[in-house]
Amino acid sequence: MNNYRRSDYKEKTVGQRIVELSREKAVTYYRIADRADIPMSTIMNLISGRIQNPTLGTLQGICRGLEVSLMDFFAEM
């Protein structure tokens, strides 16, 4: 039986995951935006929390920029 409550752990935001993966893969935000074909401001707005619910297309682009699958992107959130 799972004794963990939802409040026992904090889920990561999309922005936090971008930061984490970009560090792991040594990829700059500029490179992610370029590979994703999205504005750099979108990346920065996700990281800062100004955008909290990106579109699927944006997420797919970010995953392309980070060279990870959507499943891997969300695996540790």
PDB file with one MODEL, atoms N, CA, C and O in Angstrom:
MODEL        1
ATOM      1  N   MET A   1       0.841  -1.176   0.000  1.00  0.00           N
ATOM      2  CA  MET A   1       0.000   0.000   0.000  1.00  0.00           C
ATOM      3  C   MET A   1       0.886   1.240   0.000  1.00  0.00           C
ATOM      4  O   MET A   1       1.910   1.276   0.682  1.00  0.00           O
ATOM      5  N   ASN A   2       0.503   2.230  -0.745  1.00  0.00           N
ATOM      6  CA  ASN A   2       1.254   3.477  -0.828  1.00  0.00           C
ATOM      7  C   ASN A   2       0.837   4.406   0.310  1.00  0.00           C
ATOM      8  O   ASN A   2      -0.322   4.813   0.392  1.00  0.00           O
ATOM      9  N   ASN A   3       1.775   4.737   1.181  1.00  0.00           N
ATOM     10  CA  ASN A   3       1.479   5.594   2.322  1.00  0.00           C
ATOM     11  C   ASN A   3       1.826   7.051   2.073  1.00  0.00           C
ATOM     12  O   ASN A   3       1.748   7.870   2.988  1.00  0.00           O
ATOM     13  N   TYR A   4       2.205   7.383   0.854  1.00  0.00           N
ATOM     14  CA  TYR A   4       2.569   8.756   0.535  1.00  0.00           C
ATOM     15  C   TYR A   4       1.330   9.568   0.195  1.00  0.00           C
ATOM     16  O   TYR A   4       0.444   9.114  -0.529  1.00  0.00           O
ATOM     17  N   ARG A   5       1.292  10.750   0.723  1.00  0.00           N
ATOM     18  CA  ARG A   5       0.237  11.692   0.360  1.00  0.00           C
ATOM     19  C   ARG A   5       0.801  12.619  -0.695  1.00  0.00           C
ATOM     20  O   ARG A   5       2.012  12.822  -0.777  1.00  0.00           O
ATOM     21  N   ARG A   6      -0.081  13.177  -1.499  1.00  0.00           N
ATOM     22  CA  ARG A   6       0.343  14.100  -2.543  1.00  0.00           C
ATOM     23  C   ARG A   6       1.148  15.250  -1.950  1.00  0.00           C
ATOM     24  O   ARG A   6       2.066  15.746  -2.603  1.00  0.00           O
ATOM     25  N   SER A   7       0.840  15.678  -0.760  1.00  0.00           N
ATOM     26  CA  SER A   7       1.540  16.804  -0.138  1.00  0.00           C
ATOM     27  C   SER A   7       2.917  16.418   0.391  1.00  0.00           C
ATOM     28  O   SER A   7       3.667  17.289   0.834  1.00  0.00           O
ATOM     29  N   ASP A   8       3.266  15.136   0.356  1.00  0.00           N
ATOM     30  CA  ASP A   8       4.562  14.684   0.862  1.00  0.00           C
ATOM     31  C   ASP A   8       5.713  14.991  -0.093  1.00  0.00           C
ATOM     32  O   ASP A   8       6.875  14.932   0.308  1.00  0.00           O
ATOM     33  N   TYR A   9       5.417  15.307  -1.315  1.00  0.00           N
ATOM     34  CA  TYR A   9       6.463  15.626  -2.278  1.00  0.00           C
ATOM     35  C   TYR A   9       5.993  16.738  -3.190  1.00  0.00           C
ATOM     36  O   TYR A   9       4.794  16.934  -3.388  1.00  0.00           O
ATOM     37  N   LYS A  10       6.940  17.456  -3.736  1.00  0.00           N
ATOM     38  CA  LYS A  10       6.615  18.588  -4.604  1.00  0.00           C
ATOM     39  C   LYS A  10       6.892  18.202  -6.047  1.00  0.00           C
ATOM     40  O   LYS A  10       7.974  17.715  -6.378  1.00  0.00           O
ATOM     41  N   GLU A  11       5.916  18.423  -6.890  1.00  0.00           N
ATOM     42  CA  GLU A  11       6.100  18.144  -8.308  1.00  0.00           C
ATOM     43  C   GLU A  11       6.895  19.276  -8.948  1.00  0.00           C
ATOM     44  O   GLU A  11       6.802  20.430  -8.528  1.00  0.00           O
ATOM     45  N   LYS A  12       7.666  18.936  -9.954  1.00  0.00           N
ATOM     46  CA  LYS A  12       8.452  19.935 -10.677  1.00  0.00           C
ATOM     47  C   LYS A  12       7.578  20.624 -11.710  1.00  0.00           C
ATOM     48  O   LYS A  12       6.613  20.048 -12.213  1.00  0.00           O
ATOM     49  N   THR A  13       7.928  21.861 -12.017  1.00  0.00           N
ATOM     50  CA  THR A  13       7.263  22.565 -13.108  1.00  0.00           C
ATOM     51  C   THR A  13       7.980  22.229 -14.407  1.00  0.00           C
ATOM     52  O   THR A  13       9.081  21.680 -14.401  1.00  0.00           O
ATOM     53  N   VAL A  14       7.347  22.564 -15.508  1.00  0.00           N
ATOM     54  CA  VAL A  14       7.975  22.378 -16.821  1.00  0.00           C
ATOM     55  C   VAL A  14       9.278  23.174 -16.870  1.00  0.00           C
ATOM     56  O   VAL A  14      10.293  22.683 -17.366  1.00  0.00           O
ATOM     57  N   GLY A  15       9.247  24.400 -16.356  1.00  0.00           N
ATOM     58  CA  GLY A  15      10.446  25.235 -16.339  1.00  0.00           C
ATOM     59  C   GLY A  15      11.585  24.622 -15.540  1.00  0.00           C
ATOM     60  O   GLY A  15      12.742  24.661 -15.959  1.00  0.00           O
ATOM     61  N   GLN A  16      11.251  24.060 -14.397  1.00  0.00           N
ATOM     62  CA  GLN A  16      12.289  23.420 -13.575  1.00  0.00           C
ATOM     63  C   GLN A  16      12.886  22.214 -14.295  1.00  0.00           C
ATOM     64  O   GLN A  16      14.083  21.946 -14.189  1.00  0.00           O
ATOM     65  N   ARG A  17      12.047  21.496 -15.022  1.00  0.00           N
ATOM     66  CA  ARG A  17      12.531  20.329 -15.766  1.00  0.00           C
ATOM     67  C   ARG A  17      13.433  20.752 -16.924  1.00  0.00           C
ATOM     68  O   ARG A  17      14.421  20.083 -17.227  1.00  0.00           O
ATOM     69  N   ILE A  18      13.085  21.867 -17.567  1.00  0.00           N
ATOM     70  CA  ILE A  18      13.953  22.388 -18.638  1.00  0.00           C
ATOM     71  C   ILE A  18      15.323  22.724 -18.070  1.00  0.00           C
ATOM     72  O   ILE A  18      16.345  22.364 -18.654  1.00  0.00           O
ATOM     73  N   VAL A  19      15.350  23.404 -16.947  1.00  0.00           N
ATOM     74  CA  VAL A  19      16.624  23.776 -16.310  1.00  0.00           C
ATOM     75  C   VAL A  19      17.419  22.517 -15.972  1.00  0.00           C
ATOM     76  O   VAL A  19      18.609  22.426 -16.273  1.00  0.00           O
ATOM     77  N   GLU A  20      16.763  21.565 -15.356  1.00  0.00           N
ATOM     78  CA  GLU A  20      17.418  20.329 -14.946  1.00  0.00           C
ATOM     79  C   GLU A  20      18.014  19.580 -16.144  1.00  0.00           C
ATOM     80  O   GLU A  20      19.181  19.188 -16.115  1.00  0.00           O
ATOM     81  N   LEU A  21      17.222  19.385 -17.181  1.00  0.00           N
ATOM     82  CA  LEU A  21      17.703  18.641 -18.336  1.00  0.00           C
ATOM     83  C   LEU A  21      18.756  19.405 -19.124  1.00  0.00           C
ATOM     84  O   LEU A  21      19.685  18.806 -19.665  1.00  0.00           O
ATOM     85  N   SER A  22      18.616  20.722 -19.193  1.00  0.00           N
ATOM     86  CA  SER A  22      19.627  21.498 -19.928  1.00  0.00           C
ATOM     87  C   SER A  22      20.978  21.406 -19.232  1.00  0.00           C
ATOM     88  O   SER A  22      22.017  21.370 -19.892  1.00  0.00           O
ATOM     89  N   ARG A  23      20.969  21.368 -17.913  1.00  0.00           N
ATOM     90  CA  ARG A  23      22.232  21.197 -17.169  1.00  0.00           C
ATOM     91  C   ARG A  23      22.806  19.800 -17.381  1.00  0.00           C
ATOM     92  O   ARG A  23      23.999  19.643 -17.639  1.00  0.00           O
ATOM     93  N   GLU A  24      21.948  18.789 -17.271  1.00  0.00           N
ATOM     94  CA  GLU A  24      22.403  17.404 -17.458  1.00  0.00           C
ATOM     95  C   GLU A  24      23.030  17.199 -18.834  1.00  0.00           C
ATOM     96  O   GLU A  24      24.038  16.506 -18.972  1.00  0.00           O
ATOM     97  N   LYS A  25      22.426  17.806 -19.838  1.00  0.00           N
ATOM     98  CA  LYS A  25      22.866  17.598 -21.217  1.00  0.00           C
ATOM     99  C   LYS A  25      23.803  18.689 -21.718  1.00  0.00           C
ATOM    100  O   LYS A  25      24.251  18.647 -22.864  1.00  0.00           O
ATOM    101  N   ALA A  26      24.099  19.664 -20.865  1.00  0.00           N
ATOM    102  CA  ALA A  26      24.985  20.780 -21.215  1.00  0.00           C
ATOM    103  C   ALA A  26      24.520  21.477 -22.501  1.00  0.00           C
ATOM    104  O   ALA A  26      25.302  21.717 -23.420  1.00  0.00           O
ATOM    105  N   VAL A  27      23.228  21.791 -22.531  1.00  0.00           N
ATOM    106  CA  VAL A  27      22.624  22.475 -23.676  1.00  0.00           C
ATOM    107  C   VAL A  27      22.142  23.842 -23.197  1.00  0.00           C
ATOM    108  O   VAL A  27      21.474  23.942 -22.168  1.00  0.00           O
ATOM    109  N   THR A  28      22.476  24.876 -23.928  1.00  0.00           N
ATOM    110  CA  THR A  28      22.048  26.225 -23.542  1.00  0.00           C
ATOM    111  C   THR A  28      20.571  26.432 -23.892  1.00  0.00           C
ATOM    112  O   THR A  28      20.015  25.739 -24.744  1.00  0.00           O
ATOM    113  N   TYR A  29      19.958  27.390 -23.222  1.00  0.00           N
ATOM    114  CA  TYR A  29      18.567  27.736 -23.515  1.00  0.00           C
ATOM    115  C   TYR A  29      18.440  28.230 -24.956  1.00  0.00           C
ATOM    116  O   TYR A  29      17.450  27.949 -25.632  1.00  0.00           O
ATOM    117  N   TYR A  30      19.440  28.962 -25.413  1.00  0.00           N
ATOM    118  CA  TYR A  30      19.435  29.441 -26.791  1.00  0.00           C
ATOM    119  C   TYR A  30      19.404  28.260 -27.760  1.00  0.00           C
ATOM    120  O   TYR A  30      18.653  28.277 -28.736  1.00  0.00           O
ATOM    121  N   ARG A  31      20.204  27.251 -27.500  1.00  0.00           N
ATOM    122  CA  ARG A  31      20.259  26.066 -28.370  1.00  0.00           C
ATOM    123  C   ARG A  31      18.919  25.320 -28.345  1.00  0.00           C
ATOM    124  O   ARG A  31      18.451  24.848 -29.381  1.00  0.00           O
ATOM    125  N   ILE A  32      18.309  25.215 -27.171  1.00  0.00           N
ATOM    126  CA  ILE A  32      17.002  24.555 -27.073  1.00  0.00           C
ATOM    127  C   ILE A  32      15.986  25.302 -27.931  1.00  0.00           C
ATOM    128  O   ILE A  32      15.261  24.695 -28.720  1.00  0.00           O
ATOM    129  N   ALA A  33      15.939  26.627 -27.771  1.00  0.00           N
ATOM    130  CA  ALA A  33      14.990  27.445 -28.530  1.00  0.00           C
ATOM    131  C   ALA A  33      15.240  27.318 -30.023  1.00  0.00           C
ATOM    132  O   ALA A  33      14.294  27.219 -30.805  1.00  0.00           O
ATOM    133  N   ASP A  34      16.491  27.320 -30.422  1.00  0.00           N
ATOM    134  CA  ASP A  34      16.845  27.207 -31.833  1.00  0.00           C
ATOM    135  C   ASP A  34      16.411  25.858 -32.397  1.00  0.00           C
ATOM    136  O   ASP A  34      15.787  25.803 -33.457  1.00  0.00           O
ATOM    137  N   ARG A  35      16.731  24.785 -31.711  1.00  0.00           N
ATOM    138  CA  ARG A  35      16.355  23.443 -32.173  1.00  0.00           C
ATOM    139  C   ARG A  35      14.841  23.259 -32.173  1.00  0.00           C
ATOM    140  O   ARG A  35      14.287  22.569 -33.029  1.00  0.00           O
ATOM    141  N   ALA A  36      14.178  23.889 -31.198  1.00  0.00           N
ATOM    142  CA  ALA A  36      12.730  23.757 -31.051  1.00  0.00           C
ATOM    143  C   ALA A  36      11.971  24.657 -32.007  1.00  0.00           C
ATOM    144  O   ALA A  36      10.768  24.492 -32.210  1.00  0.00           O
ATOM    145  N   ASP A  37      12.686  25.618 -32.597  1.00  0.00           N
ATOM    146  CA  ASP A  37      12.077  26.608 -33.480  1.00  0.00           C
ATOM    147  C   ASP A  37      10.985  27.400 -32.751  1.00  0.00           C
ATOM    148  O   ASP A  37       9.899  27.638 -33.280  1.00  0.00           O
ATOM    149  N   ILE A  38      11.315  27.797 -31.516  1.00  0.00           N
ATOM    150  CA  ILE A  38      10.423  28.646 -30.728  1.00  0.00           C
ATOM    151  C   ILE A  38      11.235  29.839 -30.214  1.00  0.00           C
ATOM    152  O   ILE A  38      12.460  29.761 -30.119  1.00  0.00           O
ATOM    153  N   PRO A  39      10.562  30.929 -29.886  1.00  0.00           N
ATOM    154  CA  PRO A  39      11.290  32.103 -29.398  1.00  0.00           C
ATOM    155  C   PRO A  39      12.003  31.832 -28.066  1.00  0.00           C
ATOM    156  O   PRO A  39      11.509  31.092 -27.215  1.00  0.00           O
ATOM    157  N   MET A  40      13.163  32.445 -27.918  1.00  0.00           N
ATOM    158  CA  MET A  40      13.912  32.344 -26.662  1.00  0.00           C
ATOM    159  C   MET A  40      13.047  32.832 -25.500  1.00  0.00           C
ATOM    160  O   MET A  40      13.137  32.309 -24.390  1.00  0.00           O
ATOM    161  N   SER A  41      12.214  33.833 -25.762  1.00  0.00           N
ATOM    162  CA  SER A  41      11.353  34.368 -24.702  1.00  0.00           C
ATOM    163  C   SER A  41      10.396  33.307 -24.167  1.00  0.00           C
ATOM    164  O   SER A  41      10.040  33.338 -22.989  1.00  0.00           O
ATOM    165  N   THR A  42       9.982  32.381 -25.004  1.00  0.00           N
ATOM    166  CA  THR A  42       9.104  31.297 -24.543  1.00  0.00           C
ATOM    167  C   THR A  42       9.833  30.415 -23.539  1.00  0.00           C
ATOM    168  O   THR A  42       9.273  30.049 -22.506  1.00  0.00           O
ATOM    169  N   ILE A  43      11.070  30.077 -23.840  1.00  0.00           N
ATOM    170  CA  ILE A  43      11.884  29.280 -22.903  1.00  0.00           C
ATOM    171  C   ILE A  43      12.028  30.026 -21.576  1.00  0.00           C
ATOM    172  O   ILE A  43      11.828  29.451 -20.506  1.00  0.00           O
ATOM    173  N   MET A  44      12.373  31.300 -21.656  1.00  0.00           N
ATOM    174  CA  MET A  44      12.585  32.079 -20.436  1.00  0.00           C
ATOM    175  C   MET A  44      11.288  32.245 -19.649  1.00  0.00           C
ATOM    176  O   MET A  44      11.308  32.233 -18.418  1.00  0.00           O
ATOM    177  N   ASN A  45      10.163  32.399 -20.342  1.00  0.00           N
ATOM    178  CA  ASN A  45       8.875  32.522 -19.659  1.00  0.00           C
ATOM    179  C   ASN A  45       8.459  31.216 -18.998  1.00  0.00           C
ATOM    180  O   ASN A  45       7.813  31.240 -17.950  1.00  0.00           O
ATOM    181  N   LEU A  46       8.808  30.097 -19.576  1.00  0.00           N
ATOM    182  CA  LEU A  46       8.555  28.811 -18.936  1.00  0.00           C
ATOM    183  C   LEU A  46       9.408  28.645 -17.680  1.00  0.00           C
ATOM    184  O   LEU A  46       8.922  28.211 -16.635  1.00  0.00           O
ATOM    185  N   ILE A  47      10.681  28.995 -17.800  1.00  0.00           N
ATOM    186  CA  ILE A  47      11.591  28.856 -16.671  1.00  0.00           C
ATOM    187  C   ILE A  47      11.176  29.765 -15.517  1.00  0.00           C
ATOM    188  O   ILE A  47      11.242  29.366 -14.354  1.00  0.00           O
ATOM    189  N   SER A  48      10.749  30.989 -15.838  1.00  0.00           N
ATOM    190  CA  SER A  48      10.362  31.936 -14.789  1.00  0.00           C
ATOM    191  C   SER A  48       8.972  31.664 -14.226  1.00  0.00           C
ATOM    192  O   SER A  48       8.601  32.213 -13.189  1.00  0.00           O
ATOM    193  N   GLY A  49       8.204  30.818 -14.907  1.00  0.00           N
ATOM    194  CA  GLY A  49       6.857  30.512 -14.432  1.00  0.00           C
ATOM    195  C   GLY A  49       5.770  31.395 -15.018  1.00  0.00           C
ATOM    196  O   GLY A  49       4.595  31.227 -14.690  1.00  0.00           O
ATOM    197  N   ARG A  50       6.141  32.337 -15.882  1.00  0.00           N
ATOM    198  CA  ARG A  50       5.125  33.188 -16.524  1.00  0.00           C
ATOM    199  C   ARG A  50       4.215  32.378 -17.436  1.00  0.00           C
ATOM    200  O   ARG A  50       3.030  32.685 -17.569  1.00  0.00           O
ATOM    201  N   ILE A  51       4.768  31.341 -18.067  1.00  0.00           N
ATOM    202  CA  ILE A  51       3.959  30.384 -18.827  1.00  0.00           C
ATOM    203  C   ILE A  51       3.946  29.100 -18.018  1.00  0.00           C
ATOM    204  O   ILE A  51       4.996  28.519 -17.743  1.00  0.00           O
ATOM    205  N   GLN A  52       2.758  28.661 -17.640  1.00  0.00           N
ATOM    206  CA  GLN A  52       2.657  27.455 -16.823  1.00  0.00           C
ATOM    207  C   GLN A  52       2.054  26.270 -17.566  1.00  0.00           C
ATOM    208  O   GLN A  52       2.220  25.123 -17.150  1.00  0.00           O
ATOM    209  N   ASN A  53       1.360  26.544 -18.654  1.00  0.00           N
ATOM    210  CA  ASN A  53       0.704  25.476 -19.407  1.00  0.00           C
ATOM    211  C   ASN A  53       1.050  25.590 -20.892  1.00  0.00           C
ATOM    212  O   ASN A  53       0.233  26.062 -21.683  1.00  0.00           O
ATOM    213  N   PRO A  54       2.243  25.165 -21.268  1.00  0.00           N
ATOM    214  CA  PRO A  54       2.644  25.263 -22.679  1.00  0.00           C
ATOM    215  C   PRO A  54       1.824  24.316 -23.552  1.00  0.00           C
ATOM    216  O   PRO A  54       1.282  23.317 -23.079  1.00  0.00           O
ATOM    217  N   THR A  55       1.749  24.653 -24.816  1.00  0.00           N
ATOM    218  CA  THR A  55       1.037  23.788 -25.757  1.00  0.00           C
ATOM    219  C   THR A  55       1.838  22.513 -26.010  1.00  0.00           C
ATOM    220  O   THR A  55       3.033  22.436 -25.723  1.00  0.00           O
ATOM    221  N   LEU A  56       1.150  21.531 -26.548  1.00  0.00           N
ATOM    222  CA  LEU A  56       1.826  20.281 -26.891  1.00  0.00           C
ATOM    223  C   LEU A  56       2.922  20.529 -27.912  1.00  0.00           C
ATOM    224  O   LEU A  56       3.997  19.938 -27.823  1.00  0.00           O
ATOM    225  N   GLY A  57       2.662  21.399 -28.883  1.00  0.00           N
ATOM    226  CA  GLY A  57       3.674  21.723 -29.889  1.00  0.00           C
ATOM    227  C   GLY A  57       4.923  22.331 -29.275  1.00  0.00           C
ATOM    228  O   GLY A  57       6.041  22.008 -29.677  1.00  0.00           O
ATOM    229  N   THR A  58       4.733  23.211 -28.304  1.00  0.00           N
ATOM    230  CA  THR A  58       5.875  23.815 -27.605  1.00  0.00           C
ATOM    231  C   THR A  58       6.652  22.753 -26.844  1.00  0.00           C
ATOM    232  O   THR A  58       7.882  22.727 -26.884  1.00  0.00           O
ATOM    233  N   LEU A  59       5.936  21.881 -26.152  1.00  0.00           N
ATOM    234  CA  LEU A  59       6.606  20.805 -25.403  1.00  0.00           C
ATOM    235  C   LEU A  59       7.369  19.865 -26.329  1.00  0.00           C
ATOM    236  O   LEU A  59       8.480  19.438 -26.016  1.00  0.00           O
ATOM    237  N   GLN A  60       6.768  19.548 -27.463  1.00  0.00           N
ATOM    238  CA  GLN A  60       7.457  18.678 -28.424  1.00  0.00           C
ATOM    239  C   GLN A  60       8.729  19.352 -28.943  1.00  0.00           C
ATOM    240  O   GLN A  60       9.760  18.698 -29.104  1.00  0.00           O
ATOM    241  N   GLY A  61       8.655  20.644 -29.201  1.00  0.00           N
ATOM    242  CA  GLY A  61       9.835  21.369 -29.648  1.00  0.00           C
ATOM    243  C   GLY A  61      10.927  21.393 -28.594  1.00  0.00           C
ATOM    244  O   GLY A  61      12.103  21.203 -28.901  1.00  0.00           O
ATOM    245  N   ILE A  62      10.535  21.627 -27.363  1.00  0.00           N
ATOM    246  CA  ILE A  62      11.513  21.645 -26.268  1.00  0.00           C
ATOM    247  C   ILE A  62      12.173  20.283 -26.130  1.00  0.00           C
ATOM    248  O   ILE A  62      13.384  20.188 -25.932  1.00  0.00           O
ATOM    249  N   CYS A  63      11.381  19.240 -26.236  1.00  0.00           N
ATOM    250  CA  CYS A  63      11.961  17.890 -26.160  1.00  0.00           C
ATOM    251  C   CYS A  63      12.921  17.648 -27.320  1.00  0.00           C
ATOM    252  O   CYS A  63      13.965  17.019 -27.144  1.00  0.00           O
ATOM    253  N   ARG A  64      12.576  18.137 -28.487  1.00  0.00           N
ATOM    254  CA  ARG A  64      13.483  18.038 -29.642  1.00  0.00           C
ATOM    255  C   ARG A  64      14.783  18.790 -29.340  1.00  0.00           C
ATOM    256  O   ARG A  64      15.876  18.305 -29.631  1.00  0.00           O
ATOM    257  N   GLY A  65      14.645  19.973 -28.757  1.00  0.00           N
ATOM    258  CA  GLY A  65      15.820  20.776 -28.408  1.00  0.00           C
ATOM    259  C   GLY A  65      16.699  20.130 -27.358  1.00  0.00           C
ATOM    260  O   GLY A  65      17.918  20.301 -27.361  1.00  0.00           O
ATOM    261  N   LEU A  66      16.076  19.389 -26.464  1.00  0.00           N
ATOM    262  CA  LEU A  66      16.822  18.706 -25.405  1.00  0.00           C
ATOM    263  C   LEU A  66      17.231  17.288 -25.803  1.00  0.00           C
ATOM    264  O   LEU A  66      17.975  16.618 -25.088  1.00  0.00           O
ATOM    265  N   GLU A  67      16.728  16.846 -26.958  1.00  0.00           N
ATOM    266  CA  GLU A  67      16.984  15.489 -27.439  1.00  0.00           C
ATOM    267  C   GLU A  67      16.517  14.434 -26.437  1.00  0.00           C
ATOM    268  O   GLU A  67      17.245  13.503 -26.093  1.00  0.00           O
ATOM    269  N   VAL A  68      15.273  14.617 -25.982  1.00  0.00           N
ATOM    270  CA  VAL A  68      14.625  13.637 -25.105  1.00  0.00           C
ATOM    271  C   VAL A  68      13.210  13.404 -25.630  1.00  0.00           C
ATOM    272  O   VAL A  68      12.658  14.233 -26.353  1.00  0.00           O
ATOM    273  N   SER A  69      12.649  12.290 -25.264  1.00  0.00           N
ATOM    274  CA  SER A  69      11.249  12.020 -25.641  1.00  0.00           C
ATOM    275  C   SER A  69      10.327  12.740 -24.645  1.00  0.00           C
ATOM    276  O   SER A  69      10.754  13.121 -23.555  1.00  0.00           O
ATOM    277  N   LEU A  70       9.074  12.917 -25.031  1.00  0.00           N
ATOM    278  CA  LEU A  70       8.096  13.491 -24.106  1.00  0.00           C
ATOM    279  C   LEU A  70       7.997  12.631 -22.848  1.00  0.00           C
ATOM    280  O   LEU A  70       7.887  13.149 -21.737  1.00  0.00           O
ATOM    281  N   MET A  71       8.036  11.326 -23.035  1.00  0.00           N
ATOM    282  CA  MET A  71       7.946  10.419 -21.895  1.00  0.00           C
ATOM    283  C   MET A  71       9.121  10.632 -20.937  1.00  0.00           C
ATOM    284  O   MET A  71       8.930  10.663 -19.722  1.00  0.00           O
ATOM    285  N   ASP A  72      10.321  10.777 -21.473  1.00  0.00           N
ATOM    286  CA  ASP A  72      11.489  11.025 -20.625  1.00  0.00           C
ATOM    287  C   ASP A  72      11.407  12.389 -19.963  1.00  0.00           C
ATOM    288  O   ASP A  72      11.806  12.544 -18.808  1.00  0.00           O
ATOM    289  N   PHE A  73      10.891  13.387 -20.688  1.00  0.00           N
ATOM    290  CA  PHE A  73      10.765  14.720 -20.125  1.00  0.00           C
ATOM    291  C   PHE A  73       9.894  14.695 -18.874  1.00  0.00           C
ATOM    292  O   PHE A  73      10.230  15.313 -17.864  1.00  0.00           O
ATOM    293  N   PHE A  74       8.778  13.981 -18.945  1.00  0.00           N
ATOM    294  CA  PHE A  74       7.837  13.954 -17.822  1.00  0.00           C
ATOM    295  C   PHE A  74       8.096  12.832 -16.821  1.00  0.00           C
ATOM    296  O   PHE A  74       7.418  12.756 -15.796  1.00  0.00           O
ATOM    297  N   ALA A  75       9.054  11.971 -17.098  1.00  0.00           N
ATOM    298  CA  ALA A  75       9.309  10.816 -16.237  1.00  0.00           C
ATOM    299  C   ALA A  75       9.639  11.182 -14.801  1.00  0.00           C
ATOM    300  O   ALA A  75       9.250  10.461 -13.883  1.00  0.00           O
ATOM    301  N   GLU A  76      10.336  12.268 -14.585  1.00  0.00           N
ATOM    302  CA  GLU A  76      10.767  12.622 -13.228  1.00  0.00           C
ATOM    303  C   GLU A  76      10.085  13.883 -12.718  1.00  0.00           C
ATOM    304  O   GLU A  76      10.663  14.644 -11.941  1.00  0.00           O
ATOM    305  N   MET A  77       8.877  14.092 -13.154  1.00  0.00           N
ATOM    306  CA  MET A  77       8.132  15.255 -12.682  1.00  0.00           C
ATOM    307  C   MET A  77       7.156  14.764 -11.646  1.00  0.00           C
ATOM    308  O   MET A  77       6.399  15.558 -11.086  1.00  0.00           O
TER     309      MET A  77
ENDMDL
END
